């Protein structure tokens, strides 16, 4: 058993995941808790190269996307997440398995059973807590455009962004012990406080 806790932040484009992952890590540091922030795809040198590939290039076959994300996740868990947790550090990840379930499953049309099979082979540690930041798709789209450079996932239609939003809400409803939904449409400070309340209640930092 390790002392470190593993928290993931999920949600559609423009939900504020990256900002809140950093804020939560800073809050943990202020409480005297070692913590690091990471992301998917990414989190390792190998993962960053996959990130550059998948955010700018769409493969002809959706299964290719699934296996690329799974490959970087194996590396992420082995190189970054696992060792940090073993040291007693908390790990805050901007996206993890639920993004694969939603983007390649709900949106891409892959059978969820295939995704679960890949998870069983590649995921050695599930999150202790997953925060789903929920925002209306119009707001998320506006935020994504305002932050500057967009990727191919940002640029999808509002109807597809709604599929993504509902996919995350479906997971949160089905896995209530692991997941908590936070209103991401509030101002940054209010969202940070809401996240901290959930963390304090569920994980007792």
Secondary structure, 3 states (H helix, E strand, C coil): CCCCCEEEEECCCCCCHHHHHHHHHHHHHHCCCCEEEEECCCCCHHHHHHHHHHHHCCCCCHHHHHHHHHHHHHHHHHHHHHHHHHCCCEEEEECCHHHHHHHHHHHCCCCHHHHHHHHHHHCCCCCCEEEEEECCHHHHHHHHHHCCCCCCCCCCCHHHHHHHHHHHHHHHHHCCCCEEEEECCCCHHHHHHHHHHHHHHHHCC
